[in-house]
Amino acid sequence: MAVSLPEKITDMIKKSIRWLYYLLFFVTPLVMNSNTSEIFEFNKIIVVYFITVMVGGLWLINHNIESKPLNKHPLVFLYGFFLLSQLLSTIFSIDPHTSIWGYYGRFNGGLLSVLSYFILFYVFADIFDLSYFMKILKISLVSSFFVVLWGLPGKFGADLSCLLFTHQLNNSCWTDQFKPAERMFSTLGQPNWLGAYLAICFFIGLYFVVSHIFGKEKENRWKKALPAVYLLFNFVGIIFTGSRSALLAVIISVIVFSIFFIARFYRHNKKLIRTFGFIMIVFLVLGVAFTLSRIRSSTHNLTGPINDSFAIRRIVWRGAWALGLRYPLFGTGVETFAYAYYFVRPIEHNLTSEWDFLYNKAHNEYLNYLATTGFVGLTAYLLLIGSSLWLFFRDRKNLLAISLGCAYLTIIVTNAVGFSTSTINLYFYLLPSLFLIFTKNKHELKQTAHKLTKNKIVNGGIIIVMVFLIVQVGKYYLADIQYAKANSYLSQSRYSQAFESLISTVKLKHEHVYEDKLSYTLANLAYLANISKEQNLTKKLIGLSDAYNKKSLKASPQNVLYWKTRAKNYYLFYQITQNKKEMDEAIQSLKLAKEISPTDPKIDQSLALFYLVLSESTKDSKLKENDRKQAKSYINEALKLKPDFVDALELQKELSK
């Protein structure tokens, strides 16, 4: 029987979509680029966006040709409810732009990324059958194996990423925050992220080990041994990450897997079950031993401020809970934790070694959703998780579902003391699609050939939109490369070059992070132009700096960082003009910043410094005394918030003279 033209086209489209998914699962964990502002996560989310656009567009064309009914599995509606909760949170967000695109520096988690994962989930279930699904699992193992191999040399002082980025086979390309010899992170970016990823793949690998041992098909010994070898490499990789959360996730999921496994196979082969049980006990003992050693090492190295990560996270969790209670319905907005945490930041945070760090996540996915999307968002998220777990574990005889359920469970555990990344979310959203694959063929209709002709215009429109969106994602990527260049120039005080890069950046994509950086760069250029006696240029640069600062504040008015930028800018303007009004504006900006972030000692210290500068520039003794009084008041407030604040203590000594 001859194959019709529509059938040929749909077969070609489906094949293309499958290859895009193969590429997605293979490339995403591996991709990184030192030329972008964030080496790892930004590049991974760009891959997700590119592939989502192509997958979504091709699927729409295929759907128009085949005219199949939409899948009405309950999981689809739960995903839809979760997506709706994120949309509502974005609408009522304190910073809608950040809620749409995600926090700049983390990227994953914004409304666009959630929409992308939803599209990938739905199309995956519609296009893939079980045999293709199994190929995805095998590709995951191959990719994760390469990830481990890439990271292992760094454990012994010969990091391959350094060889790629700097052409030196050592660990010298990393700062003190990244120490691959102590904790491996490979191509994922952080040890905990790598540990969470390998924990997922551990149970995918475990499925193949068990299915090869207990399967009915006869296979040669080498083929049976490969999954076991992979499992060993995987577990070594998890150990080398030193990730307590990943090890705990594996321990919990191994226990769950063992319970279901024994119930499923014990009657068939007791000897093999005992052997398997012994191996699992070895994994558990090793996991527990390394977890305890990590806990001891972290608690025995405390010097000065609190620096145990778990102790610091408990403080952050308190802040996240307080935010959830303050904004109970829809939260502060998707991915706005970096800005909103300052509203409720506990004073105890000032006594930690990370007191001046910007926390862009709550380091607990559930509290993060509560703080940023309220009880509506958290409820939708928990319903999605609960329903998926129930589907995975409802049939104790389905080894594939149980194995993937344990893989899914590791995500639930690691997210409890961390947060999801692009790679982890691929598995979080797509693993449950297995159950749509099981049921999708029940109500499918046959293809209708006449649809091809009727939908030519629609399909042409879809292609145009696809191309437009691909171009936009490409421009986003190029903008970030320019932004990374600007940051590099700014670190060297090369403001002219930074300005040129930032101008290119804002032309490529609107982003208030870029505008804020450009504003500060222009303020510094104005200061340099004044030194060179270029008065007209100085005036023009001051105007541009102020304009970009106002644009960033309009986009994100409760962003304390942008109010600090305004204060720094006007301090520079004061240095240029010696006009007291400029310093008054700087002080007013800091006072507004203090209203947003009342427990930040740096704001009080800066206010004290500004009042001291004013006191030294005035000849009026009454004004001088008043300014010094204000300076002493603010420096005392800074030291109440942080008694060991070195800069504040030094300024206090100067004020006491």
ChimeraX attribute file (.defattr): number of C-alpha atoms within 10 A of each C-alpha:
attribute: neighborCount
match mode: 1-to-1
recipient: residues
	/A:1	3
	/A:2	4
	/A:3	7
	/A:4	9
	/A:5	11
	/A:6	19
	/A:7	16
	/A:8	10
	/A:9	15
	/A:10	20
	/A:11	13
	/A:12	13
	/A:13	18
	/A:14	18
	/A:15	13
	/A:16	16
	/A:17	24
	/A:18	21
	/A:19	12
	/A:20	17
	/A:21	19
	/A:22	19
	/A:23	15
	/A:24	22
	/A:25	23
	/A:26	20
	/A:27	18
	/A:28	23
	/A:29	26
	/A:30	19
	/A:31	18
	/A:32	20
	/A:33	18
	/A:34	16
	/A:35	14
	/A:36	20
	/A:37	22
	/A:38	19
	/A:39	18
	/A:40	24
	/A:41	26
	/A:42	23
	/A:43	23
	/A:44	24
	/A:45	22
	/A:46	21
	/A:47	18
	/A:48	24
	/A:49	21
	/A:50	20
	/A:51	20
	/A:52	26
	/A:53	21
	/A:54	19
	/A:55	25
	/A:56	19
	/A:57	21
	/A:58	22
	/A:59	23
	/A:60	18
	/A:61	23
	/A:62	23
	/A:63	17
	/A:64	20
	/A:65	24
	/A:66	21
	/A:67	17
	/A:68	16
	/A:69	10
	/A:70	13
	/A:71	19
	/A:72	11
	/A:73	13
	/A:74	11
	/A:75	20
	/A:76	18
	/A:77	13
	/A:78	18
	/A:79	22
	/A:80	16
	/A:81	19
	/A:82	22
	/A:83	20
	/A:84	17
	/A:85	25
	/A:86	33
	/A:87	24
	/A:88	18
	/A:89	26
	/A:90	27
	/A:91	17
	/A:92	17
	/A:93	23
	/A:94	23
	/A:95	23
	/A:96	22
	/A:97	23
	/A:98	24
	/A:99	27
	/A:100	24
	/A:101	19
	/A:102	21
	/A:103	22
	/A:104	19
	/A:105	13
	/A:106	20
	/A:107	24
	/A:108	25
	/A:109	24
	/A:110	26
	/A:111	26
	/A:112	18
	/A:113	22
	/A:114	21
	/A:115	21
	/A:116	21
	/A:117	25
	/A:118	21
	/A:119	18
	/A:120	23
	/A:121	23
	/A:122	21
	/A:123	21
	/A:124	24
	/A:125	23
	/A:126	20
	/A:127	18
	/A:128	22
	/A:129	16
	/A:130	13
	/A:131	8
	/A:132	14
	/A:133	20
	/A:134	14
	/A:135	13
	/A:136	20
	/A:137	20
	/A:138	20
	/A:139	18
	/A:140	23
	/A:141	24
	/A:142	15
	/A:143	19
	/A:144	27
	/A:145	18
	/A:146	16
	/A:147	22
	/A:148	24
	/A:149	16
	/A:150	18
	/A:151	26
	/A:152	22
	/A:153	20
	/A:154	24
	/A:155	19
	/A:156	14
	/A:157	16
	/A:158	19
	/A:159	25
	/A:160	22
	/A:161	24
	/A:162	18
	/A:163	15
	/A:164	12
	/A:165	13
	/A:166	13
	/A:167	11
	/A:168	15
	/A:169	18
	/A:170	18
	/A:171	22
	/A:172	16
	/A:173	17
	/A:174	13
	/A:175	8
	/A:176	7
	/A:177	7
	/A:178	17
	/A:179	19
	/A:180	24
	/A:181	19
	/A:182	15
	/A:183	21
	/A:184	32
	/A:185	29
	/A:186	29
	/A:187	26
	/A:188	27
	/A:189	17
	/A:190	19
	/A:191	26
	/A:192	25
	/A:193	26
	/A:194	28
	/A:195	30
	/A:196	34
	/A:197	27
	/A:198	30
	/A:199	31
	/A:200	29
	/A:201	29
	/A:202	27
	/A:203	25
	/A:204	24
	/A:205	26
	/A:206	21
	/A:207	21
	/A:208	22
	/A:209	21
	/A:210	17
	/A:211	15
	/A:212	20
	/A:213	15
	/A:214	13
	/A:215	11
	/A:216	8
	/A:217	8
	/A:218	9
	/A:219	11
	/A:220	8
	/A:221	9
	/A:222	8
	/A:223	11
	/A:224	17
	/A:225	14
	/A:226	13
	/A:227	22
	/A:228	17
	/A:229	12
	/A:230	21
	/A:231	23
	/A:232	14
	/A:233	19
	/A:234	24
	/A:235	22
	/A:236	14
	/A:237	27
	/A:238	29
	/A:239	20
	/A:240	23
	/A:241	28
	/A:242	21
	/A:243	24
	/A:244	25
	/A:245	23
	/A:246	31
	/A:247	30
	/A:248	20
	/A:249	26
	/A:250	32
	/A:251	23
	/A:252	16
	/A:253	23
	/A:254	24
	/A:255	15
	/A:256	17
	/A:257	24
	/A:258	16
	/A:259	12
	/A:260	19
	/A:261	22
	/A:262	16
	/A:263	12
	/A:264	14
	/A:265	14
	/A:266	13
	/A:267	9
	/A:268	11
	/A:269	10
	/A:270	12
	/A:271	10
	/A:272	14
	/A:273	17
	/A:274	13
	/A:275	11
	/A:276	16
	/A:277	15
	/A:278	12
	/A:279	12
	/A:280	17
	/A:281	16
	/A:282	12
	/A:283	18
	/A:284	19
	/A:285	13
	/A:286	16
	/A:287	22
	/A:288	17
	/A:289	12
	/A:290	19
	/A:291	20
	/A:292	13
	/A:293	13
	/A:294	14
	/A:295	13
	/A:296	11
	/A:297	11
	/A:298	14
	/A:299	15
	/A:300	9
	/A:301	11
	/A:302	12
	/A:303	9
	/A:304	10
	/A:305	14
	/A:306	20
	/A:307	18
	/A:308	18
	/A:309	13
	/A:310	15
	/A:311	12
	/A:312	19
	/A:313	18
	/A:314	16
	/A:315	17
	/A:316	24
	/A:317	23
	/A:318	16
	/A:319	24
	/A:320	28
	/A:321	18
	/A:322	20
	/A:323	26
	/A:324	24
	/A:325	15
	/A:326	15
	/A:327	18
	/A:328	19
	/A:329	21
	/A:330	27
	/A:331	32
	/A:332	30
	/A:333	31
	/A:334	36
	/A:335	35
	/A:336	28
	/A:337	25
	/A:338	18
	/A:339	23
	/A:340	27
	/A:341	26
	/A:342	24
	/A:343	21
	/A:344	19
	/A:345	22
	/A:346	19
	/A:347	17
	/A:348	15
	/A:349	24
	/A:350	21
	/A:351	18
	/A:352	20
	/A:353	17
	/A:354	16
	/A:355	19
	/A:356	12
	/A:357	9
	/A:358	13
	/A:359	17
	/A:360	18
	/A:361	26
	/A:362	28
	/A:363	23
	/A:364	22
	/A:365	21
	/A:366	22
	/A:367	26
	/A:368	28
	/A:369	30
	/A:370	29
	/A:371	36
	/A:372	35
	/A:373	33
	/A:374	27
	/A:375	21
	/A:376	21
	/A:377	29
	/A:378	26
	/A:379	18
	/A:380	22
	/A:381	23
	/A:382	14
	/A:383	17
	/A:384	21
	/A:385	18
	/A:386	11
	/A:387	14
	/A:388	22
	/A:389	20
	/A:390	11
	/A:391	16
	/A:392	24
	/A:393	20
	/A:394	11
	/A:395	12
	/A:396	15
	/A:397	14
	/A:398	14
	/A:399	20
	/A:400	19
	/A:401	22
	/A:402	24
	/A:403	28
	/A:404	26
	/A:405	25
	/A:406	28
	/A:407	30
	/A:408	26
	/A:409	24
	/A:410	31
	/A:411	25
	/A:412	21
	/A:413	21
	/A:414	28
	/A:415	21
	/A:416	18
	/A:417	21
	/A:418	22
	/A:419	22
	/A:420	24
	/A:421	20
	/A:422	27
	/A:423	24
	/A:424	20
	/A:425	19
	/A:426	20
	/A:427	22
	/A:428	23
	/A:429	21
	/A:430	18
	/A:431	22
	/A:432	24
	/A:433	24
	/A:434	22
	/A:435	17
	/A:436	22
	/A:437	17
	/A:438	12
	/A:439	12
	/A:440	19
	/A:441	12
	/A:442	8
	/A:443	12
	/A:444	13
	/A:445	11
	/A:446	9
	/A:447	16
	/A:448	14
	/A:449	15
	/A:450	11
	/A:451	15
	/A:452	18
	/A:453	11
	/A:454	12
	/A:455	14
	/A:456	14
	/A:457	11
	/A:458	13
	/A:459	20
	/A:460	12
	/A:461	14
	/A:462	17
	/A:463	17
	/A:464	13
	/A:465	14
	/A:466	20
	/A:467	15
	/A:468	13
	/A:469	16
	/A:470	18
	/A:471	13
	/A:472	15
	/A:473	18
	/A:474	15
	/A:475	16
	/A:476	17
	/A:477	19
	/A:478	17
	/A:479	26
	/A:480	22
	/A:481	20
	/A:482	23
	/A:483	26
	/A:484	22
	/A:485	20
	/A:486	29
	/A:487	19
	/A:488	15
	/A:489	17
	/A:490	18
	/A:491	10
	/A:492	10
	/A:493	13
	/A:494	16
	/A:495	22
	/A:496	16
	/A:497	15
	/A:498	26
	/A:499	21
	/A:500	14
	/A:501	21
	/A:502	26
	/A:503	17
	/A:504	16
	/A:505	27
	/A:506	19
	/A:507	11
	/A:508	18
	/A:509	17
	/A:510	13
	/A:511	19
	/A:512	22
	/A:513	19
	/A:514	21
	/A:515	24
	/A:516	23
	/A:517	23
	/A:518	27
	/A:519	30
	/A:520	25
	/A:521	25
	/A:522	25
	/A:523	27
	/A:524	24
	/A:525	22
	/A:526	28
	/A:527	22
	/A:528	15
	/A:529	18
	/A:530	19
	/A:531	12
	/A:532	11
	/A:533	11
	/A:534	12
	/A:535	14
	/A:536	11
	/A:537	15
	/A:538	24
	/A:539	17
	/A:540	12
	/A:541	21
	/A:542	22
	/A:543	16
	/A:544	17
	/A:545	26
	/A:546	18
	/A:547	14
	/A:548	20
	/A:549	23
	/A:550	19
	/A:551	15
	/A:552	21
	/A:553	21
	/A:554	13
	/A:555	17
	/A:556	22
	/A:557	16
	/A:558	21
	/A:559	22
	/A:560	25
	/A:561	19
	/A:562	25
	/A:563	27
	/A:564	21
	/A:565	21
	/A:566	28
	/A:567	26
	/A:568	21
	/A:569	28
	/A:570	25
	/A:571	21
	/A:572	22
	/A:573	24
	/A:574	19
	/A:575	15
	/A:576	20
	/A:577	13
	/A:578	13
	/A:579	11
	/A:580	14
	/A:581	13
	/A:582	20
	/A:583	24
	/A:584	18
	/A:585	17
	/A:586	26
	/A:587	25
	/A:588	16
	/A:589	21
	/A:590	26
	/A:591	19
	/A:592	16
	/A:593	24
	/A:594	22
	/A:595	13
	/A:596	21
	/A:597	23
	/A:598	19
	/A:599	24
	/A:600	23
	/A:601	27
	/A:602	20
	/A:603	24
	/A:604	26
	/A:605	25
	/A:606	23
	/A:607	27
	/A:608	29
	/A:609	23
	/A:610	22
	/A:611	23
	/A:612	22
	/A:613	17
	/A:614	19
	/A:615	22
	/A:616	12
	/A:617	12
	/A:618	14
	/A:619	9
	/A:620	9
	/A:621	10
	/A:622	10
	/A:623	13
	/A:624	19
	/A:625	15
	/A:626	14
	/A:627	21
	/A:628	22
	/A:629	17
	/A:630	19
	/A:631	27
	/A:632	22
	/A:633	15
	/A:634	23
	/A:635	28
	/A:636	20
	/A:637	19
	/A:638	26
	/A:639	20
	/A:640	14
	/A:641	22
	/A:642	23
	/A:643	15
	/A:644	15
	/A:645	17
	/A:646	11
	/A:647	14
	/A:648	25
	/A:649	18
	/A:650	11
	/A:651	17
	/A:652	20
	/A:653	9
	/A:654	10
	/A:655	16
	/A:656	8
	/A:657	5
